[in-house]
Every structure is written in C-alpha cells, then in structure tokens.
C-alpha cells in the first residue's frame, strides 16, 4: 500500500511494482535512470538473465538459450521505464522456441488492452521469481555511453510478428496510457 497524492491509501499498480523490482535488481537507480548498456545476472541451476539498453527509456530483459547454434529468446521482453512516474511497462514479449512475438502497441495511438495487462502481470511475476526464488546476482556489466567495458557478450536475436486480436484505438499516448491500467 502507498499514499496517493491526496493522502489516501491505495494499492501499488503493477507498473510501480515492476519499477521497484528493476530498482531492486540494480537495473535502474531511484530516479529511474538505466545504469548500464548491458548486464548479466546469474543463479546456479537457472539460465542467465540478460539486460540490454535499447534507448533512454527502454531495455530488453531476456533469458536466452542456444538451439542449433542460434541464440533463442526464452523469453525476451522490451520494457519501457517512465522515471517521472516511477513506473515501468512491458512493450513486447518474444519466445523463439514457441515462435511467439507479441507487441502491446502495434502502431502509434493503438494498443491491445488485454495483452498489456497479461504481459505486465507476467513481467512482474518473472522479476519477482528472479529476485526472490532464483537468487540471480549481477555478474557482468557494460557501462553506458562507450565507457570502458568489463566484459562483453554479444546477444543477437531475430524477431517474427504474430498478432491475435485487433488493436483498440488508444485515446491516451505515452505515459498517459498508464492511467486506468494495472492494479
């Protein structure tokens, strides 16, 4: 529970919980700034977790396997961080073993509401498992903005598209799309 702007007590939204889990892992700082261009987390008995910087407000979070010499997403999610709201949201989900690629915002001004809810719920649960159950710890970082590298591991993947439902017209865009979603 958190205090709202008018002093009322309310439940944290899934977007706030995702932001807090990214903070707890050290992927972002308290201001929501993405800290590294690449991070690798490891835990005994589990696939490593890879985090790649995409741009100022987006990261990719992935477990990757190898099949026939190809890197396979299992899964890979693109996540947008909204520092001024202390929130983060899932934008895409990809699982190469299943041939699945899902995108919440297929084009400007449109989104899939059910998919948005499902992917953010999954992302929140996945990050919780990584932190609480699997015990992943940070083992490799690559600084942002071309600073000296500690270790570099290339990570290339191909993405295919698959859409199940028609997108709804979004009446709100960007960070405004958070309003009314997530509990």
KETI-580668 format. One record per residue (C-alpha): residue in one letter; residue number from 1; x, y, z. Coordinates in Angstrom, 1 decimal, padded with zeros to 4 digits. Layout:
+------+-----+--------+--------+--------+
| code | pos |      u |      v |      w |
+------+-----+--------+--------+--------+
|    a | NUM |      X |      Y |      Z |
...
+------+-----+--------+--------+--------+
***
This chain:
+------+-----+--------+--------+--------+
| code | pos |      u |      v |      w |
+------+-----+--------+--------+--------+
|    x |   1 |  000.0 |  000.0 |  000.0 |
|    x |   2 |  001.2 |  003.5 | -000.8 |
|    x |   3 | -000.1 |  007.0 | -000.1 |
|    x |   4 | -001.8 |  008.8 | -003.0 |
|    x |   5 | -001.3 |  012.4 | -003.9 |
|    x |   6 | -004.3 |  013.3 | -001.7 |
|    x |   7 | -003.1 |  011.2 |  001.3 |
|    x |   8 | -005.4 |  008.2 |  000.5 |
|    x |   9 | -004.0 |  004.7 |  000.9 |
|    x |  10 | -004.0 |  002.7 | -002.3 |
|    x |  11 | -002.5 | -000.5 | -003.7 |
|    x |  12 |  000.6 | -000.2 | -005.8 |
|    x |  13 |  000.0 | -000.7 | -009.5 |
|    x |  14 |  001.7 | -003.4 | -011.4 |
|    x |  15 |  003.7 | -000.7 | -013.2 |
|    x |  16 |  005.0 |  000.6 | -009.9 |
|    x |  17 |  005.9 | -002.9 | -008.7 |
|    x |  18 |  007.8 | -003.5 | -012.0 |
|    x |  19 |  009.8 | -000.3 | -011.4 |
|    x |  20 |  010.6 | -001.3 | -007.9 |
|    x |  21 |  011.8 | -004.7 | -009.0 |
|    x |  22 |  014.1 | -003.1 | -011.6 |
|    x |  23 |  015.4 | -000.9 | -008.9 |
|    x |  24 |  016.0 | -003.8 | -006.5 |
|    x |  25 |  018.0 | -005.7 | -009.2 |
|    x |  26 |  020.1 | -002.6 | -009.8 |
|    x |  27 |  019.0 | -002.2 | -013.5 |
|    x |  28 |  017.8 |  001.4 | -012.8 |
|    x |  29 |  018.6 |  003.9 | -010.0 |
|    x |  30 |  016.0 |  005.6 | -007.7 |
|    x |  31 |  015.4 |  008.3 | -010.4 |
|    x |  32 |  014.6 |  005.6 | -013.0 |
|    x |  33 |  017.9 |  006.1 | -015.0 |
|    x |  34 |  019.1 |  003.0 | -016.7 |
|    x |  35 |  022.6 |  002.3 | -015.4 |
|    x |  36 |  024.4 |  000.1 | -017.9 |
|    x |  37 |  024.2 | -000.8 | -021.6 |
|    x |  38 |  024.5 | -004.5 | -020.7 |
|    x |  39 |  024.0 | -006.5 | -017.5 |
|    x |  40 |  024.2 | -010.2 | -016.9 |
|    x |  41 |  022.7 | -011.9 | -013.8 |
|    x |  42 |  023.4 | -015.5 | -012.9 |
|    x |  43 |  022.0 | -018.1 | -010.4 |
|    x |  44 |  023.1 | -021.7 | -010.0 |
|    x |  45 |  020.7 | -024.0 | -011.9 |
|    x |  46 |  019.0 | -021.3 | -013.9 |
|    x |  47 |  019.5 | -019.6 | -017.2 |
|    x |  48 |  021.4 | -016.3 | -017.0 |
|    x |  49 |  019.3 | -013.1 | -017.2 |
|    x |  50 |  020.5 | -010.6 | -019.8 |
|    x |  51 |  019.6 | -006.9 | -019.7 |
|    x |  52 |  020.4 | -004.7 | -022.8 |
|    x |  53 |  019.9 | -000.9 | -023.1 |
|    x |  54 |  017.9 |  000.0 | -026.1 |
|    x |  55 |  017.5 |  003.7 | -025.7 |
|    x |  56 |  017.0 |  006.3 | -022.9 |
|    x |  57 |  013.8 |  004.7 | -021.6 |
|    x |  58 |  013.8 |  001.1 | -023.0 |
|    x |  59 |  015.6 | -002.1 | -022.0 |
|    x |  60 |  015.4 | -005.7 | -023.2 |
|    x |  61 |  015.3 | -008.3 | -020.4 |
|    x |  62 |  015.9 | -011.9 | -021.6 |
|    x |  63 |  016.7 | -015.5 | -020.8 |
|    x |  64 |  018.5 | -016.9 | -023.9 |
|    x |  65 |  019.2 | -020.5 | -024.9 |
|    x |  66 |  021.1 | -022.0 | -027.8 |
|    x |  67 |  019.5 | -024.2 | -030.4 |
|    x |  68 |  021.5 | -025.4 | -033.4 |
|    x |  69 |  024.0 | -022.7 | -032.8 |
|    x |  70 |  021.3 | -019.9 | -032.8 |
|    x |  71 |  020.6 | -017.7 | -029.8 |
|    x |  72 |  016.9 | -018.3 | -028.8 |
|    x |  73 |  014.8 | -015.9 | -026.7 |
|    x |  74 |  013.1 | -017.7 | -023.8 |
|    x |  75 |  011.6 | -015.1 | -023.2 |
|    x |  76 |  012.8 | -011.6 | -024.3 |
|    x |  77 |  010.8 | -008.6 | -023.3 |
|    x |  78 |  011.2 | -005.0 | -024.1 |
|    x |  79 |  010.4 | -002.8 | -021.2 |
|    x |  80 |  009.8 |  001.0 | -021.1 |
|    x |  81 |  010.8 |  002.9 | -017.9 |
|    x |  82 |  008.9 |  006.1 | -017.0 |
|    x |  83 |  011.1 |  007.8 | -014.4 |
|    x |  84 |  008.8 |  010.7 | -013.7 |
|    x |  85 |  006.0 |  008.4 | -012.7 |
|    x |  86 |  008.3 |  005.7 | -011.1 |
|    x |  87 |  006.7 |  003.1 | -013.3 |
|    x |  88 |  007.7 |  000.7 | -016.0 |
|    x |  89 |  005.7 | -001.4 | -018.5 |
|    x |  90 |  006.1 | -004.3 | -020.8 |
|    x |  91 |  006.1 | -003.4 | -024.5 |
|    x |  92 |  006.8 | -006.7 | -026.2 |
|    x |  93 |  007.2 | -010.5 | -025.5 |
|    x |  94 |  009.1 | -012.9 | -027.6 |
|    x |  95 |  009.7 | -016.6 | -027.2 |
|    x |  96 |  011.7 | -018.1 | -030.1 |
|    x |  97 |  011.1 | -021.7 | -029.0 |
|    x |  98 |  007.4 | -021.2 | -029.4 |
|    x |  99 |  007.6 | -018.9 | -032.4 |
|    x | 100 |  005.8 | -016.1 | -030.5 |
|    x | 101 |  006.2 | -012.3 | -030.8 |
|    x | 102 |  003.6 | -010.1 | -029.2 |
|    x | 103 |  003.5 | -006.3 | -029.2 |
|    x | 104 |  001.3 | -004.2 | -026.9 |
|    x | 105 |  001.5 | -001.0 | -029.1 |
|    x | 106 |  001.4 | -002.3 | -032.8 |
|    x | 107 |  001.2 |  001.3 | -034.1 |
|    x | 108 |  001.1 |  004.8 | -032.7 |
|    x | 109 | -002.2 |  005.5 | -030.9 |
|    x | 110 | -003.3 |  001.9 | -030.7 |
|    x | 111 | -002.8 | -000.9 | -028.2 |
|    x | 112 | -004.1 | -004.3 | -027.1 |
|    x | 113 | -005.6 | -003.8 | -023.6 |
|    x | 114 | -005.8 | -007.5 | -022.7 |
|    x | 115 | -002.2 | -008.1 | -023.9 |
|    x | 116 | -001.0 | -005.1 | -022.0 |
|    x | 117 | -002.5 | -006.5 | -018.8 |
|    x | 118 | -001.2 | -010.0 | -019.4 |
|    x | 119 |  002.4 | -009.0 | -020.3 |
|    x | 120 |  002.8 | -006.7 | -017.3 |
|    x | 121 |  001.4 | -009.3 | -015.0 |
|    x | 122 |  003.9 | -011.8 | -016.4 |
|    x | 123 |  006.8 | -009.4 | -016.3 |
|    x | 124 |  006.0 | -008.6 | -012.6 |
|    x | 125 |  005.9 | -012.3 | -011.7 |
|    x | 126 |  009.0 | -013.1 | -013.7 |
|    x | 127 |  011.1 | -010.4 | -012.0 |
|    x | 128 |  009.7 | -011.4 | -008.6 |
|    x | 129 |  010.9 | -015.0 | -009.3 |
|    x | 130 |  014.3 | -013.8 | -010.5 |
|    x | 131 |  014.8 | -011.8 | -007.2 |
|    x | 132 |  013.1 | -013.9 | -004.6 |
|    x | 133 |  013.1 | -017.5 | -005.8 |
|    x | 134 |  016.0 | -017.9 | -008.1 |
|    x | 135 |  018.5 | -015.6 | -006.4 |
|    x | 136 |  020.1 | -014.1 | -009.6 |
|    x | 137 |  023.1 | -011.9 | -008.8 |
|    x | 138 |  024.8 | -009.4 | -011.1 |
|    x | 139 |  028.0 | -010.8 | -012.6 |
|    x | 140 |  028.7 | -008.7 | -015.7 |
|    x | 141 |  028.1 | -005.0 | -016.6 |
|    x | 142 |  029.0 | -002.9 | -019.6 |
|    x | 143 |  028.8 |  000.9 | -019.0 |
|    x | 144 |  026.6 |  003.2 | -020.9 |
|    x | 145 |  027.9 |  005.7 | -023.4 |
|    x | 146 |  031.1 |  003.9 | -024.6 |
|    x | 147 |  032.9 |  003.8 | -021.2 |
|    x | 148 |  035.5 |  001.1 | -020.5 |
|    x | 149 |  034.0 | -002.4 | -020.8 |
|    x | 150 |  034.3 | -005.0 | -018.0 |
|    x | 151 |  033.2 | -007.9 | -020.2 |
|    x | 152 |  031.2 | -008.1 | -023.4 |
|    x | 153 |  028.9 | -010.9 | -024.6 |
|    x | 154 |  027.1 | -010.3 | -027.9 |
|    x | 155 |  023.4 | -011.2 | -027.9 |
|    x | 156 |  021.7 | -011.3 | -031.4 |
|    x | 157 |  018.2 | -012.4 | -032.0 |
|    x | 158 |  015.6 | -012.3 | -034.8 |
|    x | 159 |  012.0 | -011.3 | -034.2 |
|    x | 160 |  008.9 | -012.5 | -036.0 |
|    x | 161 |  005.5 | -010.9 | -035.7 |
|    x | 162 |  002.2 | -012.6 | -034.7 |
|    x | 163 | -001.0 | -010.7 | -033.7 |
|    x | 164 | -004.1 | -012.4 | -032.3 |
|    x | 165 | -006.6 | -009.6 | -031.8 |
|    x | 166 | -007.5 | -006.3 | -033.4 |
|    x | 167 | -005.9 | -003.3 | -031.5 |
|    x | 168 | -008.2 | -000.7 | -029.9 |
|    x | 169 | -007.7 |  003.0 | -030.6 |
|    x | 170 | -005.7 |  004.5 | -027.8 |
|    x | 171 | -007.2 |  007.7 | -026.5 |
|    x | 172 | -004.1 |  008.3 | -024.5 |
|    x | 173 | -000.5 |  008.1 | -025.7 |
|    x | 174 |  002.9 |  007.7 | -024.0 |
|    x | 175 |  002.9 |  007.8 | -020.2 |
|    x | 176 | -000.8 |  008.8 | -020.2 |
|    x | 177 | -001.5 |  005.2 | -021.3 |
|    x | 178 | -000.7 |  004.1 | -017.7 |
|    x | 179 | -003.8 |  005.8 | -016.3 |
|    x | 180 | -006.6 |  003.3 | -015.6 |
|    x | 181 | -004.4 |  000.2 | -016.1 |
|    x | 182 | -002.9 | -002.2 | -013.7 |
|    x | 183 | -003.8 | -002.9 | -010.1 |
+------+-----+--------+--------+--------+
***
